[in-house]
Amino acid sequence: MDTYNAMRHFADSWGLLAMSAFFVGAILVAIRPGSRKAAEDAAKIPLKDD
């Protein structure tokens, strides 16, 4: 099996699993308790007067 096909097979199987896990993790971080305050603080950063 040449390198291209081996890498493509790896990306098709484990790459999809890794991207799915990242997506689920990002959703969990966004909906965790206490994340609303952090998100509101981050949204106000461009509007702060220093």
GROMACS elastic network, one bead per residue, 0.5 to 0.9 nm:
[ bonds ]
;  ai    aj funct       b0    kb
    1     4     6  0.83215   500
    1     5     6  0.65521   500
    1     6     6  0.64798   500
    2     5     6  0.56937   500
    2     6     6  0.63366   500
    2     7     6  0.88140   500
    3     6     6  0.50828   500
    3     7     6  0.60964   500
    3     8     6  0.84798   500
    4     7     6  0.52485   500
    4     8     6  0.60712   500
    4     9     6  0.85678   500
    5     9     6  0.60215   500
    5    10     6  0.85060   500
    6     9     6  0.51951   500
    6    10     6  0.62228   500
    6    11     6  0.86708   500
    7    10     6  0.50204   500
    7    11     6  0.60939   500
    7    12     6  0.85084   500
    8    11     6  0.50664   500
    8    12     6  0.60125   500
    8    13     6  0.86221   500
    9    12     6  0.50993   500
    9    13     6  0.62970   500
    9    14     6  0.84360   500
   10    13     6  0.53863   500
   10    14     6  0.56641   500
   10    15     6  0.66701   500
   11    14     6  0.56415   500
   11    16     6  0.67830   500
   12    15     6  0.57575   500
   12    16     6  0.59923   500
   12    17     6  0.86907   500
   13    16     6  0.56825   500
   13    17     6  0.66389   500
   13    18     6  0.89799   500
   14    18     6  0.60739   500
   14    19     6  0.85828   500
   15    18     6  0.50683   500
   15    19     6  0.61409   500
   15    20     6  0.84955   500
   16    19     6  0.51855   500
   16    20     6  0.60683   500
   16    21     6  0.85584   500
   17    20     6  0.51244   500
   17    21     6  0.61533   500
   17    22     6  0.86185   500
   18    21     6  0.51209   500
   18    22     6  0.61628   500
   18    23     6  0.86271   500
   19    22     6  0.50324   500
   19    23     6  0.61435   500
   19    24     6  0.86691   500
   20    23     6  0.50652   500
   20    24     6  0.62251   500
   20    25     6  0.85117   500
   21    24     6  0.51753   500
   21    25     6  0.60372   500
   21    26     6  0.85631   500
   22    25     6  0.50090   500
   22    26     6  0.60888   500
   22    27     6  0.86239   500
   23    26     6  0.51406   500
   23    27     6  0.62821   500
   23    28     6  0.86685   500
   24    27     6  0.51384   500
   24    28     6  0.62009   500
   24    29     6  0.86856   500
   25    28     6  0.50465   500
   25    29     6  0.61746   500
   25    30     6  0.85932   500
   26    29     6  0.51286   500
   26    30     6  0.61890   500
   26    31     6  0.87778   500
   27    30     6  0.50685   500
   27    31     6  0.62959   500
   27    32     6  0.85687   500
   28    31     6  0.52992   500
   28    32     6  0.59144   500
   29    32     6  0.53766   500
   29    33     6  0.88434   500
   29    35     6  0.74878   500
   30    33     6  0.87491   500
   30    35     6  0.63186   500
   30    36     6  0.82333   500
   30    39     6  0.86229   500
   31    34     6  0.84253   500
   31    35     6  0.66460   500
   31    36     6  0.81928   500
   32    35     6  0.57949   500
   32    36     6  0.85511   500
   33    36     6  0.76228   500
   34    37     6  0.60734   500
   34    38     6  0.71947   500
   35    38     6  0.51742   500
   35    39     6  0.60980   500
   35    40     6  0.85877   500
   36    39     6  0.51206   500
   36    40     6  0.61128   500
   36    41     6  0.85855   500
   37    40     6  0.51451   500
   37    41     6  0.61447   500
   37    42     6  0.85955   500
   38    41     6  0.51393   500
   38    42     6  0.61649   500
   38    43     6  0.86110   500
   39    42     6  0.50960   500
   39    43     6  0.61146   500
   39    44     6  0.87379   500
   40    43     6  0.50575   500
   40    44     6  0.63753   500
   40    45     6  0.89915   500
   41    44     6  0.52950   500
   41    45     6  0.66306   500
   42    45     6  0.54166   500
   42    46     6  0.84055   500
   43    46     6  0.72147   500
   43    47     6  0.82756   500
   44    47     6  0.53595   500
   44    48     6  0.64538   500
   45    48     6  0.54959   500
   46    49     6  0.84764   500
